[in-house]
Amino acid sequence: MIRVLLADDHRMVRTGFRVILDLEDDIEVIGEAADGAQAADLAAELRPDVVLMDVEMPGTDGLAATRRITGGDGPRVLILTTFDRDEYLFAALQAGASGFLLKNGTPEALVEAVRVVARGDALLAPEITRRVIAEFARPSGPAPGRRLSDLTPREHEVLVHLAGGATNAEIAAALHLGETTVKTHVSRVLMKLGARDRTQAVVLAYELGVVRPGG
């Protein structure tokens, strides 16, 4: 059972999400929060698997709450917003979010997003992924060699493909590897970079200069 916490300042939005998710046999909504501070407190108390997090809320916003929730071994956060704004996405990724979806998506997309994030994968709305990464991911300085030097040449190639938004199947085809082998390489890349999921690995790839925006 995937345990979900809803965080949105609009009660009708929370109710709509609850109705959609409660129809699924493998998903349970265990709590609701009306602002970021309440979301962070409930996440610590209830220990959900996934937090559905609005961005713009009174008081503590969703980005600040995400930073609090994802610290340490916290639950995964799926950002939901009506705003297709680039700065929100990259700020959410930097805050530790594992996924980002616009609220105008379908109920089926929401359910699948919860499942994807819960199983440890990362999810970004396809219409914004590469555009935002290319625009806002800027190297923050010289790449720390100690973090990248542990990667083998093959793992470095895998990271480059991850940064381009490739799936495991696409990486396997590009590198002439089996998908199981690619999955193993991805797991090792995440472990060596200290990234909790593929999304954070992509952000690190750009911030560390492994790949360049537009490259």
N, C-alpha and C positions, 0 to 999 in steps of 0.2 A: 504494500500500500504506500503510495506517494502522499506524504503529508504536506499540505500547502497552507501558507499564510498569505492573506490578501492585504495589501496596503494601498489605499486610495482614499482621498478626502471626500469623494462623492459616494454616498451610500448606495445609490441606484447602480453605479458602476460595479461596486463590490457585490451587490445582489446578483447582477447579471453574470459576473464571473463565477459566483458560487453555483448558480443554477446550471451553467454549462459544465463545470467541473464535477459537481455532485452526481451528474448522470453517468459518469464513468466508474466502472467497478474497481479500478486500480488507483483512484485518486480520492483523497479526503481533504476537505477544507477544514482546518482545525482552529482557525482564528481570523479576526479582521482587525485592521488598524486604520485610523483616520489621519495619521500623520507619521512622519519619519521617526520621531522619538518613540512613539508608541510601538511602531513596527520593530525597532531595534530591541526594545524591552521585551516584547512578546516573542521575538525570535530567540532571545536568550532563555526565556522561560519555557516555551513550548518545543523548541528544537525541531522546527519543520525541516523537510528536505528541500523545499523550494519556497522562496518568497517572491510573490508577484508584486512588483514595486512601481508605483507611479513616480514621476519625476517631480512635478510641481505640486507641492503640498504646503500648507501653512506651517510656520515654525521650522522645524527640521525638515529639509526637503529630501527627496528620494536618493539623491547622490550622496549626501552626508550620511544618511541612514545605511546605504549600501556599504560605505567604508567601515562603519561600525560593525555591521553584520558579518562581513566577509573576513574580518580579521581573525587570525588563528584558524580554528577548525569549524567555522560558522557554516550555515546553510548556503546553498547557491541562490543567487538572485537573478530573476528574470525581469528586466526593465520593460514596462509597458507605458506608452505615452501616445498622445494624439499629435505630438509635435515631431515632424520630420525635420529635425534640426541637427546638423552635423555635430555641433559642439556638445549636444546632449549625449550622443552615442559615444564619442571618444572619452568624454568625462566619465561616463558609466563604465567603460572598459577599464579606465585607469583606476576607478573606485573598486574594481574587483567583480563586476557583474559578469555572469556567464552567458547572458543572452539579452537580446534587444528586439522587441516587436512593437509595431504600431497597433493602436487599438482598433483601427479600421480593418483588421484582418478577420478571417472567418473563425467561427467557434472551433472548427476542426484544426486550424493552424494553432490556436491557443492550446488545445489539449495536447497536440503533438509537441509543441514547444516545452510544455511542462515535463513531458516524458523524456525528451532529449536532454534537457538540463539536469533532470533528476538522475539520469544514468551516467552523468559525468562528462557528457559532451557539451559543446558550445553551440549556440544558435544565434544567428543574426539574420534579420530580414534581408533576403537576397537583393532587394532593390537598393539597399544602402551600404552593403558591406564594403565592397572594394572602393567605391567613391569616397567614403568617409575615411577609411584607412589611408588612402593615397593623399587626401587633403590635410589630415590633421596629425598623422603619425610622423613626427619629426625626431631624428636622433637627438638625444638629450646631451650628447657629448661623446668623447671617445668610448668605444665599446669596451667594457671591462673584460679583458682577456681571460680572467680566471673563470668567468661564467661561460664563455664560449669555447674555451680551449678543451673542455671535457667532451665536446661533441666530436664524433667521428666524421670523416668526410661524407659518408652516406647520411648520417643524421643531420648534417648541415644542409644537404640537398633537400631532405624531407622538410626541414624548417622553412626553407625558401618557398617550397610549394605550399606549405601551410599558410604562409603569409600572403600568397596569392589567392587564398580562399578555396584551394583544392580539397576535395573529399579524399578519403582513403583509396577509393576505387580509382580516382583520377591520378593520384600519386603513384599507385601501383602501375597504371598503364604508362605513365611518363617515365618511370624508372625501371620498367620491366621486372617488377617484383610481384610476389603474391600479396594479397590484401592482408593476410595474417602477419606476414613479415613487416608490412608497412605499419600495421597496428602496433607491433612490438617497437619499431623505431620511434613512432609517435610517443609512446609511453615513456621511452627512455629520454627523449627530448624534453618532455614535460618534467621528468624527475630531475634531470641535470640543470635545467633552467630554473627550477623551483616554481614552476607555473602550475596552477591548480587545474587548468583545462586548456583547450586549444585556443580559446579567445585570448587568454593572457600570453600564450606563446606567440601569437601574432603580434600583439602589442610590443612584446619584448623584441621581436625580430626587427621591427622598425626602430624602436628606441635605441637598440644596441647597434644599429647600422648594418645588420646582416643583409637587409634589403633597403632600397631607397624608395620614397614616394614617387610614383610614376615610373619606377624602374622595372 
